[in-house]
C-alpha cells in the first residue's frame, strides 16, 4: 500500500480485474449494516480519501479512474463561475438504479469533490442527484470563490 506521500498512478487500475456483484453486496448490504445511518457520510469521506491516494492532474485522468473503477462514464456538462455539473452514466449505473438495493453515489461524489479540488486548486464540495427517468446521476461540484 502507498505511504501518505506516495501517490498511486492512475495506470495501476489497469492491473486490477473484477466483477461488480461482490462490490455491490459489500457496499449496499455490509457497509450500511456496519455503519448504520452514518454510511452515507462515511462513503463520501472515503471517496475523498481515496482520491487523495491517486495522482490525478487532469480531467481525462479523472474520467479514466471512473471508468476503470466501474463507476461509469463521467462527463462535464456545464461549467459555471463557481461550479461544475457532471453526468455519470453507463450500463452499470442503470443496473444499479434498477437493482433491489437503495443505490447511492456518495463515494463517487466524494471522489469527484476531492479530484476537482486537486485539479482546480480550489476547495470543492459535491452533491448528487439521481435521475431515474434517464438512468444517470448528476453531480454538482461547488468551488470556493477565489
SULNOR-V765930 format. One record per residue. N is the residue number from 0. RES is the residue in three letters. SS is DSSP state (H for helix, E for strand, C for the rest). Layout:
N,RES,SS ; N,RES,SS
This chain:
0,UNK,C ; 1,UNK,C ; 2,UNK,C ; 3,UNK,C ; 4,UNK,C ; 5,UNK,C ; 6,UNK,C ; 7,UNK,E ; 8,UNK,C ; 9,UNK,H ; 10,UNK,H ; 11,UNK,H ; 12,UNK,H ; 13,UNK,H ; 14,UNK,H ; 15,UNK,C ; 16,UNK,C ; 17,UNK,C ; 18,UNK,C ; 19,UNK,C ; 20,UNK,H ; 21,UNK,H ; 22,UNK,H ; 23,UNK,H ; 24,UNK,H ; 25,UNK,H ; 26,UNK,H ; 27,UNK,H ; 28,UNK,H ; 29,UNK,H ; 30,UNK,H ; 31,UNK,H ; 32,UNK,H ; 33,UNK,H ; 34,UNK,H ; 35,UNK,H ; 36,UNK,H ; 37,UNK,H ; 38,UNK,H ; 39,UNK,H ; 40,UNK,H ; 41,UNK,H ; 42,UNK,H ; 43,UNK,H ; 44,UNK,H ; 45,UNK,H ; 46,UNK,H ; 47,UNK,H ; 48,UNK,H ; 49,UNK,H ; 50,UNK,H ; 51,UNK,H ; 52,UNK,H ; 53,UNK,E ; 54,UNK,C ; 55,UNK,C ; 56,UNK,C ; 57,UNK,C ; 58,UNK,H ; 59,UNK,H ; 60,UNK,H ; 61,UNK,H ; 62,UNK,H ; 63,UNK,H ; 64,UNK,H ; 65,UNK,H ; 66,UNK,H ; 67,UNK,H ; 68,UNK,C ; 69,UNK,C ; 70,UNK,C ; 71,UNK,C ; 72,UNK,E ; 73,UNK,E ; 74,UNK,E ; 75,UNK,E ; 76,UNK,E ; 77,UNK,E ; 78,UNK,E ; 79,UNK,E ; 80,UNK,C ; 81,UNK,C ; 82,UNK,E ; 83,UNK,E ; 84,UNK,E ; 85,UNK,E ; 86,UNK,E ; 87,UNK,E ; 88,UNK,E ; 89,UNK,C ; 90,UNK,H ; 91,UNK,H ; 92,UNK,H ; 93,UNK,H ; 94,UNK,H ; 95,UNK,H ; 96,UNK,H ; 97,UNK,H ; 98,UNK,C ; 99,UNK,C ; 100,UNK,C ; 101,UNK,C ; 102,UNK,C ; 103,UNK,C ; 104,UNK,C ; 105,UNK,H ; 106,UNK,H ; 107,UNK,H ; 108,UNK,H ; 109,UNK,H ; 110,UNK,H ; 111,UNK,H ; 112,UNK,H ; 113,UNK,H ; 114,UNK,H ; 115,UNK,H ; 116,UNK,H ; 117,UNK,H ; 118,UNK,H ; 119,UNK,H ; 120,UNK,C ; 121,UNK,C ; 122,UNK,C ; 123,UNK,E ; 124,UNK,E ; 125,UNK,E ; 126,UNK,E ; 127,UNK,E ; 128,UNK,E ; 129,UNK,E ; 130,UNK,E ; 131,UNK,H ; 132,UNK,H ; 133,UNK,H ; 134,UNK,C ; 135,UNK,E ; 136,UNK,E ; 137,UNK,E ; 138,UNK,E ; 139,UNK,E ; 140,UNK,E ; 141,UNK,E ; 142,UNK,E ; 143,UNK,C ; 144,UNK,C ; 145,UNK,C
